Amino acid sequence: MRKANALAKNGVVQIEDGLYQVKSLTNPFKSYMVTSDSCDCEGFRNFYKFHHGKGLKANCSHLEAVRIFKAIHEKTGKGTTTRK
């Protein structure tokens, strides 16, 4: 959750409605495309390999960062930042 909070503050950019670009915390030259329920990072893609059959829904810090980002912007009444 600490990683997600850090990303939500300055690592999330809304590309279009429902699509976000989230920076990588480990590689400054990399970012991931995130929707409300998916991410193209390796951790998200490999989630079910490690948690198959446990009834868990795939998650990653990038997805959490988008959720926090959206909550912050809804709470403050400010629109989300959209890249043009």
N, C-alpha and C positions, 0 to 999 in steps of 0.2 A: 504494500500500500504506500510505503514511503516513495518508491520509484514513481508510482502513478501520480502522487501529489506533485512531485517535482516536474514531471512531464506536463501535467495539466496547467501549471503556471506559465510555462514558456516554451512548451514543446509541441503544442497542438495548433493546427491551422485547419479551418473548415474550407474544403475545396468547393463543395456544393452541398445541397441539402442531403444530409445523411452520409456524407463522405468526408473523411478527415485524413490529414497527413500528420503523422506523429513521429517526432525525432527518435532516433535510437540513443539510449543513454551510454552505450558502450562504443559506438562508432559515429563520430560527428559527420561523416560523409553519407550516412545511411538514414533512411526514414521508411515508415511503413504506412500502407493505406489501410484505413480502418473504417468499418461501418458499425452500426449499432450492435451487431452480433458476430462479426468476424474480423480477422486481422491477417495480413500476409506474412507475419513473422514466423520464424521457425518454431518457437515455443508453442504458438497457437496450433500450427499444423501438426506438431508432434504430440499434442495434449492427449489425444485418445489412445496413442500407443502406450502411454504410461498409466492412464486412468480408465481404460476400457472396462466396461461392465460395472463401474462403481456408481453409475447414475449421476455423474457430475457433468455440468455443461462447460465446454471449453472456455477458457479465460486467459488473459495475459495482462501485463501492466499497461500495454497500449490501449486495450479496450477499457480498462479501469480509468485511465487518464482521460479518455473521451467522455466517459460518464461524469467524471468530476468536472471537467471543462464545461460540459453542458449545464450541470447543476449550478456552477458558479455564475454562469452567464444568465441563467433563468432567474436566479435569486437576486442578482444585482439589477436586473431589468435591462441589461445591455445585450445587444445582439451579439452573436458569435462573429468572430473575425473570418471573413471570407477572402481568400486570395483571388486576385483578378489577373 
